Amino acid sequence: MNEGDAFDPDNTGYISTEKFRSLLQRHGSELDPHKLEVLLALADSNSEGRICYQDFVNLMSNKRSNSFRQAILQGNRRLCSKALLEETGLSLSQRLIRHVAYETLPREIDRKWYYDSYTCCPPPWFMITITIVEVAFFLYNGVVLDRFVLQVTHPLYLKNALLYHPQLRAQAWRYLTYIFMHAGIEHLGLNVVLQLLVGVPLEMVHGAARISFVYVAGVVAGSLAVSVADMTAPVVGSSGGVYALVSAHLANIVMNWSGMKCQFKLLRMAVALICMSFEFGRAVWLRFHPSAYPPCPHPSFMAHLGGVMVGITLGVIILRNYEQRLQDQTLWWIFLSIYLIFVLFAIFWNIFAYSLLDLKLPPPP
């Protein structure tokens, strides 16, 4: 009979508070101080005299459990140890994890939970992989076109099978793969800097699934926004996904300003906004600059705005808390429904509106 059977012989899924405390007394010296602190808070805040055994197992195995936070937040006992930021004697990796916690999470309890449970396994592979692939495609195109600055002005640039072109909008993969094509090194550089500086810490905290969802949703919203609002223009670059992540992060900082204890908040926000504004301004200038391959205009800037809208809706909800369960949130379903309605609207728009409006589209590349 295992230890779980001993403490829960009737297989009710619960153990009594007394038995729970005996477990802590028996194994407390083996536990990380942060983990022991959360367990004690759970025991002290429980008023029903019993605790879910699976919750205990989840915490011991570093699995996320919303019930732990709820038990602590609803209890009368506050975590009374010193703030994570005041701890000394940490290794370089521990200081990095602590820094990421304070850069992205507004509440001390979430920071401690993240600091205790983060193992860097898996690493932030999504943002790193996306960045490597984008850089690889840019270098390849640079060699093929023999041009690295303003590649988009090269007459053969549009012949690539990855970018979005209004005449080829029936090729559905282009609504996503356009992120691997960039207008030039200045375009790629700003996007890569923003997605690494913002996207990697966010992925370390919230995981690849959440961050990839925000990123991909921003990318798709970007190309669909162009197909609806700037119907004759092509699209290139990863700005839709990048702007979704950055705008979600900045909005989360503003909404939780008092709780964000990261240093240089104003400076970080200013740098991010300056980079975004500069890149957006470059995109607007390029869009209205005389085209190098008339009658097709230069790439649209509407993808940036589509990414921002995803960031301040879906992105904010996803990044609001470290331990939040999205399926329990009404706002999550509202914004997800709005996003899906927009996607469906854009699909039907692409099927019918182009012929009904009798637009004169640029010839296919």
Secondary structure, 3 states (H helix, E strand, C coil): CCHHHHHCCCCCCEEEHHHHHHHHHHHHHHCCHHHHHHHHHHHHHCCCCEEEHHHHHHHHCCCCCHHHHHHHHHCCCCCCCCCHHHCCCCCHHHHHHHHHHHHHCCCHHHHHHHHHHCCCCCCCHHHHHHHHHHHHHHHHHHHHHCCCCCHHHCCCHHHCCCCECHHHCCCCCHHHHHHHCCCCHHHHHHHHHHHHHHHHHHHHHHHHHHHHHHHHHHHHHHHHHHHHHCCCCCECCCHHHHHHHHHHHHHHHHHCCCCCCCCCHHHHHHHHHHHHHHHHHHHHHHHHCCCCCCCCCCCCCHHHHHHHHHHHHHHHHHHCCCCCCHHHCHHHHHHHHHHHHHHHHHHHHHHHHHHHCCCCCCCCC
